[in-house]
Amino acid sequence: MKKLLAFLLATVMTVSLAACSGTASNSSPAAASNAPAASAESAAPEGYKPPNNVNLIVPYAAGGANDLLARLVAKHAAKYTDCDLVVTNIGGGSGTVGLAEVLKHPADGTYMATAIGTTAYVATPDKPLTFDYLKEFSFVSMFAQDQRVIVALKDNGKFSNLEEFMAYAKEHPGELEVSATGAATVAYFVPQMLSEKAGVEITIVPYDGGAEQKADLLGRHSDAASLSYSEMLSLESDQLIILGVADTERPAVLPDVPTFAEQGYDVNFTIPRGFAMKAGTDPAAIAYWSDIFEKVSSDSEYITEAEGIGLPVVYKNSEGFTAVINDVQTAFNTMLNG
């Protein structure tokens, strides 16, 4: 447990520092613009011609944070390129099935995937992967750093805050069910760490995506859901209790919600979110999309919509996002494999 907590603190500090420093970062509307749309021909690096369509694979079910981000970016990218980003959801395997699908295709710039930092993309002796995330993908751009929360329905009849949740769990070992996206993901680790820190037993149920989690929560098939802030926003706030935020301090978007740390549990997780292409893709294609995505991240309309769905802009170009993902995945690998 001490090793896991040390890892968490180090990871949060690394990602937070990376997002606050250096490479082409936009985090507020102050620098936003609505520049006229540029054609693919004029935006492309010399000698590079984008295809008519790029398949943007979301390796999770529709309705989750990755899906919301992909569709919003695709919508606004159309202002700056003649190439269409065609979003397709391929869920399963905590995201690994969709990424493996991307790797089946040539590295010719016609496939892209949403990319995050997650334990699901680390191979372990009991969970071998068919790909090496850090070696087989080129990371294009980072768009956001997402908050993690655990929510429940106000009228659940069992608890009304985190203290009561823990008390109920102590009295009813294993009875409380908390949903999470995937079985080896940040979403899964948040409730797992809470239960370990509190010394209580809860049942964590993995799902393919946030939409399924929310449906089961509203249908009262689960007691709580480990979600991203953006996923939570599509639920009616007056129906919910937010048990806590997995961050070192209260985020600006949730100023009245205490962190888990404030409530005595050092559970600190944020998720870098962006896009990647298969390794070996023409560097000019990576540069092209990094340039397009930087324009999107500075677009005032995009910023307003992104903040509205809980994904405020923290932009990093290919070099910056690659550094963040390498740091996060290396830390996860150390945690899981020693």
N, C-alpha and C positions, 0 to 999 in steps of 0.2 A: 504494500500500500504506500509506504514512504517513497518507493521508487516511482510509483505512478503519480503521486502528488508532485514530486520534484520535476518530473517530466512535464506535467501540465503547466506549472509556473514558468518553466523555461520556454516552453512552446509559445505561450501567450505573450511573453516578453519579446521573443524573437519576432513573431508575426507583427506585433504592435509596433515595434521599432522599425521593422521593414516597411510597414505601411505608412509610417510618419516620416520616413527619410527618403531622400533621393528621387527615384526615377519617375518622372512624368506623372506625379500624383495630383489628382483633382479631388477635393473633398467637400466643396461647397459651391453654391451657385454664383459666388462672387466673380469667378473667372469664366462663367458660362457664356456661350455665344449661340447664335443661330445662323451660322454661315450658310451661304447658298450651297445647294447640293453640288458635289463634284462628280463628274463622270468617272467610271472605272478607268477609262483611257487616260484621263488627265492625272488621276491619283496614283496610278500604278508605277512602280519603279521601272526604270528603263529596261526594256527587253522582257518584261513580264506582262502577260495578258490574262486577267482573271477569267475563269469559266463563267458561263451564264448562270449556273447554280452551284451552290455549295451546300451539301447535306450537313446540317447541324444536329448532331445526335445528343439528346438528353438521356443519359443512362439511368433514368429514374422515371416513375410514372408521372403522368400529367398532374399539374396542380401544386407541385412542390416548388421550393425556392429556385432550384436549378432551371426548372421549366419556365417559371415566371421571368427570370433573368434572360434566358435565351430568347424568348418571344419578344420581350421588350427591346433588347439590343437589335434583334433582326428587324423589327419595325423601324427603328430610327437609323439603322445602318443604310436603309434604302435611300436615305437622303444624300448619301455620300458615295454610293457605288451603284453601278448598273447590275451587279451580281446579286442574285437573290439568295438569302440564307433560308433554307427550307428546313424547318424544325420537325424532328421526328423523335418520339419517345420510345426507347427500348429499355425497359426495366428488368430487374432481376439480379441476383447475386450482389446486392448492396452496391450496384453501379458497375460491377465488373463485366456483366454481359454486354452492355452497350459499348463500353470501351473496347472490348474484344472484337466487337463487330466493326468498329472503325479500323482496327488493325488488319482486318481481312482484305481491305481495299488498298490499292496502290497509293504511295505517298505522292500523289499528283495534285494535291491542293483541293480536291473535290469533296473531302470529308473533314469535319471538325467536330469537336465534342466539348460539352461543358466540363470544366476541370475544377476540382476542389482539393483541399488538403484533408485526407481522411485515412483512418486506420484500415478501411476496407481495401485499400490499394497497396497493402503491405503483405507479402507472402510470409506465411509461418509454416512450421512443420505439419500442423494439422489443417492448414488452409493454403495449399499451394495455388499460385495463380498461373495463368497461361501467358502472362506478359509482365514486363518490368516497367512499372509506371514512369520512373525517372529516366530510363534509357530509351523507351520506345515511343515517347511523346515529346513534342516540342511545344512549349507553353507560350501562347500568343499574347495574351493580355489578362490582367486582373481587373475586375470591375467593382468588387464589393468585399466587405468583411462583415459577415453576418453574425448577429447575436443568437444565442441559444436560450430558450426558455422552457419551463415546464408549466403547462396549463391544465386546468380542470374545469368542470362545470360548477357554477356557484351552488346549484341545488342538488349536488351529488349525495347529500345526506350523510356523509362520512367525515368530512373535514372542510374547513374554510380558510386554512392557511398552512404553511409548511410545517409549523410546530404540531398542529393537529394531524397532519398527514403522517408525520413520523410517529406520533403517539398511536394512531390507528394501526400503522404497520407493525409496531411492536406488539400490540395486542392481538393482531390477526396476521401471523407470519405467512407471507406468500400470497395473501388474498388480494392485495391491491395490484392491479395491472396497469402498467405504463407502456404506451406504444412508442416505438422509435423507428426511424427509417434505417433499415439494414440491421445486421447482427454484429458488425464489427466496425461501427462508425462513431463519429463524435456524438451523434444523437443518442446512440446506445450508451456511450460511456458517461454521459451526464447523470442519468438516473442510477446507473451502476455505482458511480462514485458516491453519490448521495447516500445510497443504501449502505455502502461500505463504511463511510464516515460515521453514519448514525448507528451502525450495528444492527440494522433491521433487514428483513427479507422482503423484497418485492419481486413481482414477476414482470420481466421486461419482454414485450412481444414485438418482434421485428416485422416491419411492413416494407413493401416495395417503394412507397412514396408518401409524401405528406398528405395528399388528397384522401388516400385510404385511411390514414390515421385520423384525420379530422372527421370523416364520415362515421367512423366507429366511436369516436368520442361523443359526437352528437347523438349517435344511436345508443349510447350508454353501454357499449360493448367493452369499453375500457374505462378506467378511473381517471387517467391523466394521459397527456401526450407530451413527449419531448419534441419540440418543434423549433424551427428557426423563427425569428421575429417576423419575417416576411410571410411565412406560412400562417402564423397566428393571425395576421391582419385580416385575412379573409373570413374569419369567424366574428360573430357578433360580440363585441367587447362586453356588453352588459350581461352576457351569459357566462362570462369567464372569471375564474380566479387565476392570476399569474402567481405561481408559488415562488418564483425567483428567477434571476437572470444569471447566467453562467459567465460572469465577467468580473474584473477586478474592481470596477466602480460602476455606478449606475450610468447607463448610456443616455445620451441626450433624448433619444426617442422614447425612453421609459423612465423619466425622472422620479416617478413616485413608486416605482417597484424596487424593493430591496434586492440586492444581489444575494446569492447563496452564501458568499463570504460574510456578509453582514449578519447573516442568520446562524453563523457558526460552522459553515461547511465550505472548505476551500475548493470550490469547483469552478474552474476558469477555462472557458473554451470559446473561441471565436473561429469562424470558418472563412478562409480566403476563397473567393469564387471568381472564375474566369473561364477562359477557353484554351483549347489545345488542338494541335494537329499531329498526325503521325510523324515520328522522327524520320528524317530524310526528305521531308518536304522542302522544296526550293526555298532557300532563305529569303528570296525576293517575295514569295507568297506570305511568309511569316511577317516580313516587314510591311507588306501591303496591308494586311489585316490589322496589324498593330497600329498603323497610321489611321486606318478607318475607325478603329475602336477608340483611339484617342479623341478623334473628332466627336464621336458619339458621346463620350464621357464628359465633354465640355459643352454639349448641347443643352440649353436651358430647359427645353421641353422634356428631354430625356431625364435630366436631373430631377425635375419636379415629379415625373411619373415614378422614377426609381425610389425617391424618398417616400412617395405615397404608398408603395408596396413594401416598404421596410428594407430597401436595399440602397441606402445612401452611398454615394460614389466614393470609393477609395481606389483610384486607378493606378495601375503600374503597367509599363510596357513589357515586352517580351523578356528583356534582361531582368527587370525587377521582379516580375511574376515568377520567373524560373528560380531566382534566388529564394523567394518566399516558399515555393513548393518544395524545393530541395531541403530547406531547413526544417519544415514541418514534417515531411515524410521521413527524413533521417531520424528525427526525434521519435516519431511513431515506431520506426523500425527498431530503434534502441529499446523502446519500452516493451515491444512485443517479443523481440528475439534476444534481447540482452546484449 
